[in-house]
């Protein structure tokens, strides 16, 4: 520890306060979500996407936390304009396996929520599938789920980070 006079302590405190809450590049990718953007605070620098504390390393021995999501995918093809409502705990793997053109939104939830969404839009469901005709009501619902979220993957990264933090 370096001893400082009162004047230098005030100078250091003022300089730190000027940079509190300032968005800046992280020294490297966030170990949780891969973002390169951080926010500096007096107590720590946090990932600007998932708020993981920079410098803390997730325990690699622990499996990643389970974060169930209901996803909404859009596909336009010879079969028409349709939306798939599905659920998964591993969206990157699942969405890679499902042909689609656009990820519309993620909604935090499991099979129970997925079943409720299927029931809500049952009248427009393609029989025997999880695909639904694109209707104004369905698009309104997806818009409300996605409100304020520019990137569904950033939202998923936040949920994963929160689950990691709660796990301890």
C-alpha positions in Angstrom: 0.0 0.0 0.0 1.3 3.4 -0.9 0.8 6.2 1.7 -0.9 9.3 0.3 -1.3 12.8 1.7 -4.8 14.2 2.1 -4.5 16.2 -1.1 -3.6 13.2 -3.2 -6.3 11.1 -1.6 -8.9 13.7 -2.7 -7.3 13.8 -6.2 -7.5 10.0 -6.5 -11.1 10.0 -5.2 -12.2 12.7 -7.6 -10.5 11.0 -10.5 -12.3 7.7 -9.7 -15.6 9.5 -9.3 -15.3 11.0 -12.8 -15.1 7.6 -14.3 -17.8 5.8 -12.3 -20.5 4.4 -14.5 -18.5 5.1 -17.6 -18.8 2.6 -20.4 -15.5 1.4 -21.7 -13.9 -1.6 -23.4 -13.1 -4.6 -21.1 -9.5 -5.8 -21.1 -10.7 -9.0 -22.7 -14.0 -10.8 -23.5 -16.4 -11.4 -20.6 -16.0 -15.0 -19.5 -19.8 -15.4 -19.2 -21.2 -13.8 -22.4 -18.2 -12.8 -24.5 -19.1 -9.1 -24.6 -16.2 -6.6 -24.9 -18.1 -3.7 -23.3 -17.8 -2.9 -19.6 -18.9 -0.3 -17.1 -16.4 1.1 -14.6 -17.6 1.6 -11.0 -15.4 2.4 -7.9 -15.9 -1.1 -6.6 -15.4 -3.0 -9.8 -15.7 -3.1 -13.6 -18.9 -5.0 -14.7 -19.6 -6.5 -18.1 -21.9 -4.1 -19.9 -24.1 -6.9 -21.2 -24.5 -9.4 -18.4 -23.1 -7.5 -15.5 -20.5 -10.2 -14.6 -17.8 -8.7 -12.4 -14.6 -8.4 -14.4 -11.8 -10.5 -13.1 -14.1 -13.2 -11.5 -13.8 -16.5 -13.3 -16.9 -18.8 -13.4 -16.0 -22.1 -11.8 -15.2 -24.3 -14.8 -15.8 -27.5 -12.8 -19.5 -26.6 -12.4 -21.9 -27.2 -15.2 -23.4 -24.1 -16.7 -26.6 -23.0 -14.9 -29.9 -24.2 -16.4 -31.8 -21.2 -17.9 -35.0 -22.4 -19.6 -36.4 -20.1 -22.3 -39.4 -20.0 -24.6 -38.2 -18.9 -28.0 -40.1 -17.4 -31.0 -38.6 -18.1 -34.4 -39.9 -16.8 -37.7 -39.7 -18.7 -41.0 -41.0 -17.5 -44.4 -41.0 -20.2 -47.1 -43.3 -22.1 -49.5 -45.4 -23.1 -46.4 -46.1 -19.4 -45.6 -45.1 -17.0 -42.9 -45.0 -18.8 -39.6 -43.7 -18.6 -36.1 -42.4 -21.5 -34.0 -43.0 -21.3 -30.2 -40.6 -23.8 -28.5 -38.6 -24.2 -25.3 -35.1 -25.2 -24.5 -32.4 -24.9 -21.9 -29.7 -24.8 -24.6 -30.9 -22.2 -27.1 -27.7 -22.1 -29.2 -27.8 -25.8 -29.9 -31.6 -25.9 -30.4 -31.8 -23.0 -32.7 -28.9 -24.3 -34.8 -31.1 -27.4 -35.4 -34.3 -25.6 -36.3 -34.5 -24.0 -39.8 -35.6 -20.4 -39.4 -34.8 -16.9 -40.7 -35.2 -14.8 -37.6 -35.1 -15.1 -33.8 -37.9 -12.8 -32.7 -37.6 -13.1 -28.9 -36.8 -15.1 -25.8 -39.1 -15.4 -22.9 -37.8 -16.8 -19.6 -39.9 -20.0 -18.9 -40.1 -23.7 -19.2 -42.6 -26.2 -20.7 -45.4 -24.9 -18.6 -45.1 -21.5 -20.2 -44.7 -23.0 -23.6 -47.9 -25.0 -23.2 -49.7 -21.8 -22.2 -48.5 -20.0 -25.3 -49.5 -22.9 -27.4 -53.0 -22.9 -25.9 -53.3 -19.1 -26.4 -52.5 -19.4 -30.1 -54.0 -22.9 -30.7 -56.5 -21.6 -33.3 -53.6 -20.8 -35.7 -51.4 -23.8 -35.0 -50.3 -26.0 -37.8 -51.5 -29.5 -36.7 -48.9 -31.7 -35.1 -46.3 -29.0 -35.0 -45.1 -26.1 -32.8 -45.5 -23.8 -35.8 -48.2 -21.1 -35.9 -49.6 -18.9 -38.6 -48.3 -15.4 -38.3 -51.2 -13.3 -37.1 -51.4 -9.8 -35.7 -52.2 -11.2 -32.3 -49.2 -13.4 -32.3 -46.9 -10.6 -33.5 -48.4 -8.3 -30.9 -47.5 -10.9 -28.2 -44.0 -11.3 -29.5 -43.6 -7.5 -29.7 -44.6 -7.2 -26.0 -42.2 -10.0 -25.0 -39.3 -8.4 -26.9 -40.1 -4.8 -25.7 -36.9 -3.0 -24.8 -34.7 -5.9 -25.9 -32.6 -5.2 -29.0 -30.7 -8.5 -28.9 -32.4 -11.6 -27.4 -28.9 -13.2 -27.0 -27.8 -10.4 -24.7 -30.9 -11.0 -22.6 -30.1 -14.7 -22.4 -26.5 -13.8 -21.4 -27.9 -11.7 -18.6 -30.2 -14.5 -17.3 -27.2 -16.9 -17.4 -25.1 -14.4 -15.5 -27.8 -13.9 -12.9 -28.1 -17.7 -12.5 -24.4 -18.0 -12.1 -24.4 -15.2 -9.5 -27.3 -16.8 -7.5 -25.5 -20.1 -7.5 -22.6 -18.5 -5.7 
